[in-house]
Amino acid sequence: MAFDQKQVRQLRSKLKQANIRSRCENGMTLHYLEGWHVIAEANRIFGFDGWSRETVDVQCVYTKHNGGRYDAVYTTRIRIVVNADGARIIREGSGTGESSAQTPGQAHEFALKAAETDATKRALMTFGNAFGLSLYNSAKVDAAEADTQDTNVKDVPALPTSDRTTANDGTVEPDEQKCDVNGKAVLKERNSKSGGNGSVAKPLTRAKNPIDKSVLTFGEPKRIRDPEHLKFVARHRCVVCGRNGAQAHHLTFAQPHALGRKVSDEFTVPLCSKHHQELHQFGDEKAWWSDKGVDASAKALSLWRDGKRFRYNQPTDYRTGSSSGSKVLK
């Protein structure tokens, strides 16, 4: 046997429930391990210099310019080589990844990364349970979840919501995540009133005091969401041609890009459907505005100030979103 006894124990060890993630897809609950966790486990068990990853094959099987967005789908095959006691153990796995983004570069990059991560997890899975092999057996997954709801454990009360750990996005980490009839995730936690004998389904809720990442040392830009301001912007004429029936367009260059997240609603200007579509198809937004001779940033700033005065009738600091009165935009 190439692996030593310690490595064999680690490969056969049971998965910790805290490392298992789940998502709802087509009315079913799918369980999986995150890519970073699988790679971290490989470094821990095999050693940082004890294994390597090689891309054997990669293909772009689908790409399309769909309106103002670009779609891409990739398939790839990954080869994992583990050095164990002088022997080379080789495993392979295939995976797919798809993405929809505002630029073709982002769409192809995100889809390729997703395919490589998927293939890596499938290849490492063949080494044992430490990499999620048991997740492919739904019966074992259900049994593991049943263990967390064991009715014989009467002396361990359920933790209150405030004591449970929270994820980076501010959601409460679930004890068990299921899908309701509408495909939405719900949270099952022990019922403290019944002494742990039973469960009650509750929707996933946000933590009461989420972290404001904009005030950290390496802070993220604050992205304000204000539907009323978007309606206010859409009531104006197109800033290019002056047509009515405009749409609120977010200036993509106003803040750093974030996967699946638009810029703050304060950076919006009215555009008619014709120029809105033309802008998305053009690609380089700064160059497009320059050709039209419109200072979009200044126009967005003016609308943000006017919108605040219109709705709250009081001066407001447009950079922080705070005001002197009690009606503060959140």
N, C-alpha and C positions, 0 to 999 in steps of 0.2 A: 504494500500500500504506500503510495507516494506521500499522502498527507500524514502528519503526525497525529497523535491521539488528541491533543488539544484542539487542533483544527477540525478534526472529525466531530468532536463534541460541539464546537461552535457551529458547524454546518448543520448539525442535527437539532440544534436548540430550537425551542418554540419561539414563535414570533411574539413580540410584546404588542399588546393591544393598542398601545399609544402610538406605535409606528405604522399601523394599518390605516389607510385612508379609504374613503368610499365616496362614490358619486352615483347619482341617479341617471340612468340612460334607458330610454324606451320603456319606462315603467319598472325597470329592474335595478337592484343595487349591486354595483360592481365594486369589488375590493381590490386594492392595489398598494404597492409601496412606491414612494416618490423616488425619482431618479437619483437625487443627491444622496439619499439614505443608502441605496443599493451600492453606489460607488464607495461611500464611506465604510460600509461593511466589508467590501472587497479589500480595501486598504487595511482594515483592522485584522481580518482573518489571514489574508495572503501576504500582507506587507506592502509597503508603498512601492518597493522595487520588485515585488514577487509576481506581478501580473501585468499584462499589457492588452490594449484594445486596438484592433485594426479594422478599418472599413474595407470589406471585401467587394461590395457592389453597392451602387447608389443610382437610382433612376428617378427622374421627374416624370410622373405618369399623368399629370394633369396640371394645366395652367390656363387661366382665363382672366381677361380684364372685364370685370362685372360692374358696370357703371363707374362709380368713383372708387372702387376697391379692386384689389388684385388677389386672386385665389391661386393656391399652389398645393399640390399633393405629391409627396415623395415616398418611395419605398427604399429600404436599405438593408444590407446584410452585414452584421458585425461578427468578427472573430475574436474570441477571448483566449489568450494563452496564459496559463498559470505555471510557474516554475515551482515544483515541489520535490525536494530531495533529489535534485538532478534530473528529474523527469519533466517533460513538457506536456501538459494536459490542455487539449484544444477543444473548445466548444464554440458553436455558432448559433446565432439567432437572427431572425428577420423582424422587421418592424415597419410601421407606416406612420406618417405624420402629415397633417394638413393645417393650413393657415389661411387667414384672410386679413389683409393689411392695406394701408393706404398707399404704399409704394411697392413695386415689384421686388425690390431688394429685401425688404422686410418680410414679405410673404414667403419668398424662397428660403430665407435664412431661418425663420421660425419653423417652417414645415420640415426642413432638413434636420434641425436640432431635435425636433419632436420624434422624427423617425429614428435617429441615432440613439436617442434615449430609450425608446421602446425596444429596439433591437438589443441594446446592451442589457436591459432588464431580462429579456427573454433568454439570452445566452447565459447570464449568471444564474438564472433560476434553475438551470439544470444541475447546479452544484448542490442544491439542497434547500432545506426549509429556511435557512437564514436569509435567503434571497427571494422568499415568497413562493416556494414550490407548493405549499399547502393551500395557497389562495386559489389554485386552480381546481381544488376539490371543494365544491360548495357545501358539501355535508360537513366537512371539518370546520369550515368557516362558521357555519351555523352553530356547531357544537361549541366552538370557542366563544361565540357571542352568548350562548346559553350559560356558559360558565361564569360570565360576568354578572349574570342575573340569578345566580344560585340562591334558591330560597332557603338553603340550610345555613347560610351565613346570616345569622340573626343579630350577632353582636357587633356588626359593622354598620353604623348608620350611614345614610347617604350624605355626601358633602353638599352643603348649600351652594347655590350658583356662584356666589362671590368667592368661594374657596377653590373652585375648579379652575384649572389652567386655561388660559385663553390663547388663541392662535395669533399670528402676526397681524392678521387682518381685523382683529377685534372680535371675532366670533368665539363663542364658547366652545371648547373642545368637546365633542360629543362622547358619551359613554357608548352609545350605539346609534348608528344612523340608518334610517330606513326611508322608504318612499311611501307617500300617501297615494290616494287614488288619482291625484292630479300630477304625480311625478315629482312633488316637492319634498325636500329633505325635512325630516322631523327628528326630534331629539328624544330618545328614551332614557330616562333616568330613574333611579330607585325612588320609591315613594317613602319619604321619611316618616310620614304619619302611620304607615303600616309596618314600620320596623324593617323595611327592606323586602317584605313579601309582596312583590308586585311592581309594576312599572306604570308610568304615566307618560303619554306622548305629548311633547311640547314642541312648538316650532323653534328652529335655531334662532337665537336672539343675539343681538349685539351686546358687548360688554358695556356697562354703565359709564365707565371712564376710559374710552379708548385713547391710545397714545396719539398726541398731535405730533406727527413726524416732521412738521415744518419748523419746530423749535429745537430739533436735535442738532448736534454739532455738524453733521453732514445731512442737513435737512432736505426733505422733499418739498417741492413747490405745492402750495395749498391750491386745491382744485375745488372752487366753489360751484355748487349746483343750485341754481335758482330758476325754476321753470317759469316764474312770473316775469323774470327779466327776458327770457327767450321769447315770450309772447310779446313783450314790449318792443323788442328789436324787430320781430316779424311784422309789426304794424307799420313800420317805416317803409319808404320806397327803396328800391334797389340802389345801392351807392354807385353803381356803374352806369345804368341807363335810366334810372328814375321810375321804373315800372312799379305798379302796385302788386300785391300778392307775393311779397318777398318771403324768404326763408332765413332763419338765423344760422349763419355759417360760423363755425369755430376756426379761428386762425391757428393753424397747426404749428406755426413757427413761434408762437408766443411763449410756449413753455417746452421744457424737454419732453421727448417722447416717452410714453409709458405704455406697456403692452395692454391693449384693450381699453385704454382710458383716454378720453378727450381732454383738451385743455380746459381751463376754468371757464365758466359761463360768462365771466366778465370780458373775455376776449372774443366777442361775437359781433358780426356786422350783418345787415340785411342784404341778401342777394336774390334776384329773381331766379326761377328754375333754370332758365337758359344759361345764365352766367355761372350759376352754382355748379351745373354739370360740366360746363366748359372748364372751370377752375380745377375740378377734380380730375379731369382727363388730361389737363396740361402737365401736372406733375410738380414742377417747381413753383410753389405758391408765391414766394417772394418776387420771382421774375415776372409772374403773371400780374401781380399788383403794380409792379413797376411799369409794365407795358400799358396798363390802364391809367396810369397817372394818379392813383388813389393811395393816400396814406391810410391804410386799413387800421394800423395800430392806433393812430390818433382818433380815427372815427369810432373805434370800439371803446376807447377811453371816454370820449364825449358821451356816447350812449349809456355807458355805465353810470356816469355821474348824473345824467339827465333822468335815467330810470330810477335811481335812488331818490332823487328829489321829487319825482312824479309820484312815487308810491308812499314815501315816508315824510315828504315835505320837511326835510331837515338835512343839513350838511353832513356828508359822510366821507370818511377816509377810504378812497377806492382801493388802496393797496392792502388794507387789513380787513376791510368789510365791516368795520365797527362804526358806531355812531354815538352821538351824545344822548340820544333818547333811549327809550325802552325797547323799540322795535329794531332789533339787530338782525341782519341777514345771517342765516346759518347755512 
